Amino acid sequence: MKISEIKTVQNLKLKEMCSEKKIDYNSMLSLLDSVKTKKLLKRNNYHQQKLNDEIEKALK
């Protein structure tokens, strides 16, 4: 399998899991992206702010 195929399969699986658990898929992608940024840039503050933003958006 090629990397692009694996990524597509993983995204589909994530989408299914989010729909089963009633979690917003776009929020999950945003949080995953913030974790990647945190690991790459060692920016803990960015990740924490992203978590806070997603939680506040979900509560509204």
Phi and psi in radians as a Rosetta constraint file:
Dihedral C 1 N 2 CA 2 C 2 CIRCULARHARMONIC -1.449 0.35
Dihedral N 2 CA 2 C 2 N 3 CIRCULARHARMONIC 2.816 0.35
Dihedral C 2 N 3 CA 3 C 3 CIRCULARHARMONIC -1.054 0.35
Dihedral N 3 CA 3 C 3 N 4 CIRCULARHARMONIC -0.719 0.35
Dihedral C 3 N 4 CA 4 C 4 CIRCULARHARMONIC -1.133 0.35
Dihedral N 4 CA 4 C 4 N 5 CIRCULARHARMONIC -0.626 0.35
Dihedral C 4 N 5 CA 5 C 5 CIRCULARHARMONIC -1.181 0.35
Dihedral N 5 CA 5 C 5 N 6 CIRCULARHARMONIC -0.723 0.35
Dihedral C 5 N 6 CA 6 C 6 CIRCULARHARMONIC -1.103 0.35
Dihedral N 6 CA 6 C 6 N 7 CIRCULARHARMONIC -0.752 0.35
Dihedral C 6 N 7 CA 7 C 7 CIRCULARHARMONIC -1.092 0.35
Dihedral N 7 CA 7 C 7 N 8 CIRCULARHARMONIC -0.710 0.35
Dihedral C 7 N 8 CA 8 C 8 CIRCULARHARMONIC -1.105 0.35
Dihedral N 8 CA 8 C 8 N 9 CIRCULARHARMONIC -0.769 0.35
Dihedral C 8 N 9 CA 9 C 9 CIRCULARHARMONIC -1.110 0.35
Dihedral N 9 CA 9 C 9 N 10 CIRCULARHARMONIC -0.735 0.35
Dihedral C 9 N 10 CA 10 C 10 CIRCULARHARMONIC -1.122 0.35
Dihedral N 10 CA 10 C 10 N 11 CIRCULARHARMONIC -0.704 0.35
Dihedral C 10 N 11 CA 11 C 11 CIRCULARHARMONIC -1.131 0.35
Dihedral N 11 CA 11 C 11 N 12 CIRCULARHARMONIC -0.698 0.35
Dihedral C 11 N 12 CA 12 C 12 CIRCULARHARMONIC -1.116 0.35
Dihedral N 12 CA 12 C 12 N 13 CIRCULARHARMONIC -0.726 0.35
Dihedral C 12 N 13 CA 13 C 13 CIRCULARHARMONIC -1.123 0.35
Dihedral N 13 CA 13 C 13 N 14 CIRCULARHARMONIC -0.728 0.35
Dihedral C 13 N 14 CA 14 C 14 CIRCULARHARMONIC -1.099 0.35
Dihedral N 14 CA 14 C 14 N 15 CIRCULARHARMONIC -0.732 0.35
Dihedral C 14 N 15 CA 15 C 15 CIRCULARHARMONIC -1.076 0.35
Dihedral N 15 CA 15 C 15 N 16 CIRCULARHARMONIC -0.734 0.35
Dihedral C 15 N 16 CA 16 C 16 CIRCULARHARMONIC -1.109 0.35
Dihedral N 16 CA 16 C 16 N 17 CIRCULARHARMONIC -0.776 0.35
Dihedral C 16 N 17 CA 17 C 17 CIRCULARHARMONIC -1.112 0.35
Dihedral N 17 CA 17 C 17 N 18 CIRCULARHARMONIC -0.686 0.35
Dihedral C 17 N 18 CA 18 C 18 CIRCULARHARMONIC -1.137 0.35
Dihedral N 18 CA 18 C 18 N 19 CIRCULARHARMONIC -0.709 0.35
Dihedral C 18 N 19 CA 19 C 19 CIRCULARHARMONIC -1.212 0.35
Dihedral N 19 CA 19 C 19 N 20 CIRCULARHARMONIC -0.606 0.35
Dihedral C 19 N 20 CA 20 C 20 CIRCULARHARMONIC -1.136 0.35
Dihedral N 20 CA 20 C 20 N 21 CIRCULARHARMONIC -0.719 0.35
Dihedral C 20 N 21 CA 21 C 21 CIRCULARHARMONIC -1.597 0.35
Dihedral N 21 CA 21 C 21 N 22 CIRCULARHARMONIC 0.012 0.35
Dihedral C 21 N 22 CA 22 C 22 CIRCULARHARMONIC 1.037 0.35
Dihedral N 22 CA 22 C 22 N 23 CIRCULARHARMONIC 0.845 0.35
Dihedral C 22 N 23 CA 23 C 23 CIRCULARHARMONIC -1.958 0.35
Dihedral N 23 CA 23 C 23 N 24 CIRCULARHARMONIC 2.473 0.35
Dihedral C 23 N 24 CA 24 C 24 CIRCULARHARMONIC -1.193 0.35
Dihedral N 24 CA 24 C 24 N 25 CIRCULARHARMONIC 2.125 0.35
Dihedral C 24 N 25 CA 25 C 25 CIRCULARHARMONIC -1.090 0.35
Dihedral N 25 CA 25 C 25 N 26 CIRCULARHARMONIC -0.740 0.35
Dihedral C 25 N 26 CA 26 C 26 CIRCULARHARMONIC -1.151 0.35
Dihedral N 26 CA 26 C 26 N 27 CIRCULARHARMONIC -0.620 0.35
Dihedral C 26 N 27 CA 27 C 27 CIRCULARHARMONIC -1.135 0.35
Dihedral N 27 CA 27 C 27 N 28 CIRCULARHARMONIC -0.716 0.35
Dihedral C 27 N 28 CA 28 C 28 CIRCULARHARMONIC -1.108 0.35
Dihedral N 28 CA 28 C 28 N 29 CIRCULARHARMONIC -0.738 0.35
Dihedral C 28 N 29 CA 29 C 29 CIRCULARHARMONIC -1.092 0.35
Dihedral N 29 CA 29 C 29 N 30 CIRCULARHARMONIC -0.707 0.35
Dihedral C 29 N 30 CA 30 C 30 CIRCULARHARMONIC -1.102 0.35
Dihedral N 30 CA 30 C 30 N 31 CIRCULARHARMONIC -0.748 0.35
Dihedral C 30 N 31 CA 31 C 31 CIRCULARHARMONIC -1.175 0.35
Dihedral N 31 CA 31 C 31 N 32 CIRCULARHARMONIC -0.700 0.35
Dihedral C 31 N 32 CA 32 C 32 CIRCULARHARMONIC -1.101 0.35
Dihedral N 32 CA 32 C 32 N 33 CIRCULARHARMONIC -0.664 0.35
Dihedral C 32 N 33 CA 33 C 33 CIRCULARHARMONIC -1.144 0.35
Dihedral N 33 CA 33 C 33 N 34 CIRCULARHARMONIC -0.670 0.35
Dihedral C 33 N 34 CA 34 C 34 CIRCULARHARMONIC -1.171 0.35
Dihedral N 34 CA 34 C 34 N 35 CIRCULARHARMONIC -0.590 0.35
Dihedral C 34 N 35 CA 35 C 35 CIRCULARHARMONIC -1.164 0.35
Dihedral N 35 CA 35 C 35 N 36 CIRCULARHARMONIC -0.727 0.35
Dihedral C 35 N 36 CA 36 C 36 CIRCULARHARMONIC -1.060 0.35
Dihedral N 36 CA 36 C 36 N 37 CIRCULARHARMONIC -0.769 0.35
Dihedral C 36 N 37 CA 37 C 37 CIRCULARHARMONIC -1.097 0.35
Dihedral N 37 CA 37 C 37 N 38 CIRCULARHARMONIC -0.729 0.35
Dihedral C 37 N 38 CA 38 C 38 CIRCULARHARMONIC -1.051 0.35
Dihedral N 38 CA 38 C 38 N 39 CIRCULARHARMONIC -0.785 0.35
Dihedral C 38 N 39 CA 39 C 39 CIRCULARHARMONIC -1.190 0.35
Dihedral N 39 CA 39 C 39 N 40 CIRCULARHARMONIC -0.689 0.35
Dihedral C 39 N 40 CA 40 C 40 CIRCULARHARMONIC -1.265 0.35
Dihedral N 40 CA 40 C 40 N 41 CIRCULARHARMONIC -0.732 0.35
Dihedral C 40 N 41 CA 41 C 41 CIRCULARHARMONIC -1.856 0.35
Dihedral N 41 CA 41 C 41 N 42 CIRCULARHARMONIC -0.039 0.35
Dihedral C 41 N 42 CA 42 C 42 CIRCULARHARMONIC 0.991 0.35
Dihedral N 42 CA 42 C 42 N 43 CIRCULARHARMONIC 0.773 0.35
Dihedral C 42 N 43 CA 43 C 43 CIRCULARHARMONIC -1.929 0.35
Dihedral N 43 CA 43 C 43 N 44 CIRCULARHARMONIC 1.491 0.35
Dihedral C 43 N 44 CA 44 C 44 CIRCULARHARMONIC -1.151 0.35
Dihedral N 44 CA 44 C 44 N 45 CIRCULARHARMONIC -0.638 0.35
Dihedral C 44 N 45 CA 45 C 45 CIRCULARHARMONIC -1.111 0.35
Dihedral N 45 CA 45 C 45 N 46 CIRCULARHARMONIC -0.693 0.35
Dihedral C 45 N 46 CA 46 C 46 CIRCULARHARMONIC -1.061 0.35
Dihedral N 46 CA 46 C 46 N 47 CIRCULARHARMONIC -0.783 0.35
Dihedral C 46 N 47 CA 47 C 47 CIRCULARHARMONIC -1.119 0.35
Dihedral N 47 CA 47 C 47 N 48 CIRCULARHARMONIC -0.768 0.35
Dihedral C 47 N 48 CA 48 C 48 CIRCULARHARMONIC -1.104 0.35
Dihedral N 48 CA 48 C 48 N 49 CIRCULARHARMONIC -0.713 0.35
Dihedral C 48 N 49 CA 49 C 49 CIRCULARHARMONIC -1.127 0.35
Dihedral N 49 CA 49 C 49 N 50 CIRCULARHARMONIC -0.685 0.35
Dihedral C 49 N 50 CA 50 C 50 CIRCULARHARMONIC -1.114 0.35
Dihedral N 50 CA 50 C 50 N 51 CIRCULARHARMONIC -0.745 0.35
Dihedral C 50 N 51 CA 51 C 51 CIRCULARHARMONIC -1.033 0.35
Dihedral N 51 CA 51 C 51 N 52 CIRCULARHARMONIC -0.822 0.35
Dihedral C 51 N 52 CA 52 C 52 CIRCULARHARMONIC -1.059 0.35
Dihedral N 52 CA 52 C 52 N 53 CIRCULARHARMONIC -0.750 0.35
Dihedral C 52 N 53 CA 53 C 53 CIRCULARHARMONIC -1.080 0.35
Dihedral N 53 CA 53 C 53 N 54 CIRCULARHARMONIC -0.763 0.35
Dihedral C 53 N 54 CA 54 C 54 CIRCULARHARMONIC -1.179 0.35
Dihedral N 54 CA 54 C 54 N 55 CIRCULARHARMONIC -0.673 0.35
Dihedral C 54 N 55 CA 55 C 55 CIRCULARHARMONIC -1.143 0.35
Dihedral N 55 CA 55 C 55 N 56 CIRCULARHARMONIC -0.792 0.35
Dihedral C 55 N 56 CA 56 C 56 CIRCULARHARMONIC -1.095 0.35
Dihedral N 56 CA 56 C 56 N 57 CIRCULARHARMONIC -0.693 0.35
Dihedral C 56 N 57 CA 57 C 57 CIRCULARHARMONIC -1.144 0.35
Dihedral N 57 CA 57 C 57 N 58 CIRCULARHARMONIC -0.658 0.35
Dihedral C 57 N 58 CA 58 C 58 CIRCULARHARMONIC -1.204 0.35
Dihedral N 58 CA 58 C 58 N 59 CIRCULARHARMONIC -0.568 0.35
Dihedral C 58 N 59 CA 59 C 59 CIRCULARHARMONIC -1.357 0.35
Dihedral N 59 CA 59 C 59 N 60 CIRCULARHARMONIC -0.368 0.35
